[in-house]
């Protein structure tokens, strides 16, 4: 299936549901932030859902994932329970990182989810190392590394691309190009804005994908994953996308105009896919309403679970700094 | 066992690496010029030929990427030993060491341990000037989540690596460049070292001197000189700078009543500052004199020999500090 090929209804419905879960989760996070139930930096994935959902649906259970600080969508798409992610927003023991990480640092080793990394570019070397371990142990898994286009300006990006290609490591680099590194537009920070070309210069296959089209992302990722899994080394995908909301909850958005945001909103990945599925006869009003109701119930349940969660006693403050030996911290 | 077996600090480091590679198939060494070149300072000479390119991996000059790759690989179930040529170059990997290696266990609520060993050369004394000579172990010792160790004897050079590999957390091993030619007996080959404890290298009743690295040897030389004058100095080798074993130092100060801390790094915010503060907090009433400190002069280490010598800890400066706390 190419980008113009018909969408498989079963796949389309699965991707639609996954994107809607992320969208509604994020919208609830915004409300909870406004009501001060959750704090810290919160970076919402609204508008970019097709990227995480399309990519992660094409992975296997033995693969590893490294994400960025805008990681709620990746965590949910990877299969972390909405309860555990919401509990992390609340800083509760039941959170996927036990409340120590928060919004930017969701972890779940059981799902091969090695964190939101909040240093731009900082996750790339880590992903290279996870892939090195996968190859050395013969696990058969690959590592998928998400990062924004802003990371391309970091030295760690170039060092990691080179090392992964030099050693033929099984890494899928997924560059989420949402055009702005916080408030700095790509053309204001890069001498060459064709990021796939930069990646290709390291000797790996690299191509750009419409990151607002979940089935297209899924299709491209399936191709890329097959290549990476075959042992031929890393692949780079540049996923063109856009965040509909502010960079974080503090962002007054002085750097872009509303017309630009509206143009991208017209390409909303959820509405686009829903329309496609309606056209195929795979979705109708009743089906959509049922999906909305199911997701709303899951979000409500996650919030209730988080609010009822356990507050870790401050006596435990210094746990998890070092491995525990005989039950005590080092 | 060979009781007369004498090796250099460099050879001892190599024996530690060889034992580590031979003892666990998951272990591999990676870094700049560790393979074909044999290591910038010759530490890994011959290991590529002995263990092959999958176990001894030359990396590009990409400190952040190969240290980060070491972190990722450690998380992924193998046991990398990453070599960084010098502590000055480690600053190019500071993001990975401080923001990832030191934090992942905590940020993940205990899920992600990083059993990684990072070795690097530290210290001055070879006229290598200000970008190859610094002693920044105190910076790293500031960071929770890291373990920081400094082998200062031939036996520790051989054995500390094995202990570091057995540790479930990231361990930074600071190998002092001025000690590579140091000789000592290694009758049993590499023997694991207790990384939680400092150790008394020379007993004495009058003054405690705590040190590591080249400053330890300056302190031992000073103790020898002072002994001729009837002053008995107890020299404590700190060995591990984080977690700092102040209990061993406090126990020594209870016997001697006086403390001098000697270190190769700068005085401001140094190991001596930390140790002096802990002794002031927990051993104040055992002190008969203010704590003395000997450290590098507060200057980027210069090239010219007389200036470099003047910047560094020497037996004369340690002896002078000891006499000052006795007067």
Contacts between the chains, C-beta under 8 A, distances in Angstrom:
chain1	res1	chain2	res2	distance
A	64	B	76	7.3
A	95	B	109	7.3
A	96	B	109	7.8
A	97	B	107	6.2
A	97	B	108	5.3
A	97	B	109	4.5
A	97	B	111	7.5
A	98	B	108	7.8
A	98	B	109	2.5
A	98	B	110	6.6
A	99	B	109	6.9
A	100	B	106	5.5
A	100	B	107	5.7
A	100	B	108	7.2
A	100	B	109	4.8
A	101	B	107	4.4
A	101	B	108	6.4
A	101	B	109	6.9
A	105	B	107	4.3
A	105	B	108	7.3
A	107	B	107	6.9
A	107	B	108	3.7
A	107	B	109	7.0
A	107	B	111	5.5
A	107	B	112	6.2
A	108	B	111	7.4
A	109	B	108	7.4
A	109	B	111	4.6
A	109	B	112	6.3
A	114	B	72	7.9
A	114	B	75	6.6
A	114	B	112	6.7
A	115	B	104	7.0
A	115	B	107	6.9
A	115	B	108	6.5
A	115	B	112	7.2
A	117	B	100	7.5
A	119	B	95	5.9
A	119	B	99	5.0
A	119	B	100	7.8
A	122	B	68	7.5
A	122	B	95	5.8
A	122	B	96	7.2
A	122	B	99	5.8
A	122	B	100	6.3
A	124	B	65	7.6
A	124	B	68	7.3
A	125	B	64	6.0
A	125	B	65	4.6
A	125	B	66	7.6
A	125	B	67	7.1
A	125	B	68	2.2
A	125	B	69	5.4
A	125	B	71	7.3
A	125	B	72	6.8
A	125	B	96	5.9
A	126	B	68	5.3
A	126	B	69	7.8
A	126	B	71	5.8
A	126	B	72	4.2
A	126	B	75	7.5
A	126	B	96	7.8
A	126	B	100	6.1
A	127	B	72	6.3
A	128	B	65	6.4
A	128	B	68	6.9
A	128	B	69	4.5
A	128	B	72	6.2
A	129	B	68	6.1
A	129	B	69	3.7
A	129	B	70	6.1
A	129	B	71	5.7
A	129	B	72	2.1
A	129	B	73	4.2
A	129	B	74	7.4
A	129	B	75	7.1
A	129	B	76	6.7
A	129	B	80	7.8
A	130	B	72	4.2
A	130	B	73	7.2
A	130	B	75	6.4
A	130	B	76	4.7
A	131	B	72	7.5
A	132	B	69	5.6
A	132	B	72	6.8
A	132	B	73	4.7
A	132	B	76	7.2
A	132	B	78	7.6
A	133	B	72	6.8
A	133	B	73	4.4
A	133	B	74	7.9
A	133	B	75	7.3
A	133	B	76	2.5
A	133	B	77	5.5
A	133	B	78	4.8
A	134	B	76	6.3
A	136	B	26	7.8
A	136	B	28	7.5
A	136	B	54	7.8
A	136	B	73	7.3
A	136	B	78	5.1
A	137	B	76	7.2
A	137	B	77	5.7
A	137	B	78	6.5
A	143	B	72	7.9
A	155	B	64	6.5
A	156	B	64	5.1
A	156	B	65	6.5
A	156	B	68	7.1
A	156	B	95	7.2
A	159	B	60	7.4
A	159	B	62	3.7
A	159	B	64	5.7
A	159	B	65	3.4
A	160	B	65	5.0
A	160	B	68	7.4
A	160	B	69	8.0
A	162	B	60	6.1
A	162	B	62	6.7
A	162	B	65	7.4
A	163	B	59	7.3
A	163	B	60	6.5
A	163	B	62	6.1
A	163	B	65	4.7
A	163	B	66	6.7
A	163	B	69	6.3
A	166	B	60	6.8
A	319	B	110	6.9
A	320	B	105	5.4
A	320	B	106	4.7
A	320	B	108	7.8
A	320	B	109	6.1
A	320	B	110	4.1
A	321	B	105	7.0
A	321	B	106	5.6
A	321	B	144	5.0
A	321	B	145	5.5
A	322	B	105	7.3
A	322	B	145	7.1
A	322	B	147	7.6
A	322	B	168	7.7
A	322	B	169	5.0
A	323	B	105	7.3
A	323	B	113	5.8
A	323	B	168	3.8
A	323	B	169	5.7
A	324	B	110	7.8
A	330	B	147	8.0
A	330	B	169	7.7
A	330	B	243	6.1
